[in-house]
């Protein structure tokens, strides 16, 4: 059984930082490309970024230079470090195993102005 369990998130002022975690089980984590998506109210879910099995990353233009995705293949966990947060980053954030259809439960991130 595949499980993606997210933690972190919450309320932060603009300019602040948050870190999200996503612990995976039931998959070969070390060979999986892991992604983070977000969905703001009234908007479609969008890709925030992803990290490949080799540690390569790519990001949406809107978060480049502010967000960092990393992984720990010993802990089977992927992280999303979010710095210099903006009100427009407010959304529910989801981790996923790319192209496998597995999703975390979602974590609310709210950035106040």
Order of alpha helices (4+ residues) and beta strands (2+ residues): beta-beta-beta-beta-beta-beta-beta-beta-beta-beta-beta
